[in-house]
């Protein structure tokens, strides 16, 4: 009994639990990698524009640079918004449409940029608006900060789509695993049935008494039914008559 339980447990661990864990780890890794790539692509645009704006501001006038930028509604557009701050963190201007207020960035973001020249943050000025932002310190003809930000809605939408695809692929893999293991189990059962049948047939043929017992058995066992259907005949016992001659020796 204990040997059977141990065998079943080993079979379940080897053919079900371990493959399921491995598949899950593979798909989790794929999902994490895809999310990282999508976020990196989104942030690269902010880094590039931030560096370009900082370079221009170091040798130009902030008001002239802002006039050349297209007005952006951060709620409706996926384009980047640009906000200029002076050294005291006061807003000098932005390319945000006039119908929208300039979001107030936490002072700690610019303090970190002052010490490290750059700071990347996820910024949520309002409950219904979440931005990816990069803040750069500007030194030169203009001293202050430039913040380039972008609505995360599009990025999050791409991540959600990828997550759904990966989830469907993971479920499909588990279904395929179930199908393959079921086929293997059926083949193993058939093989085991054949082996047991052959062994039982060999044992029955070697013992005439077991044939009589088998014929009287009323069971649903496939092995016994198969043996009965073959109508194994009892071994014939041949009696040899021995003529004994008695005589007196000459």
Order of alpha helices (4+ residues) and beta strands (2+ residues): alpha-alpha-alpha-beta-beta-alpha-beta-beta-beta-alpha-alpha-alpha
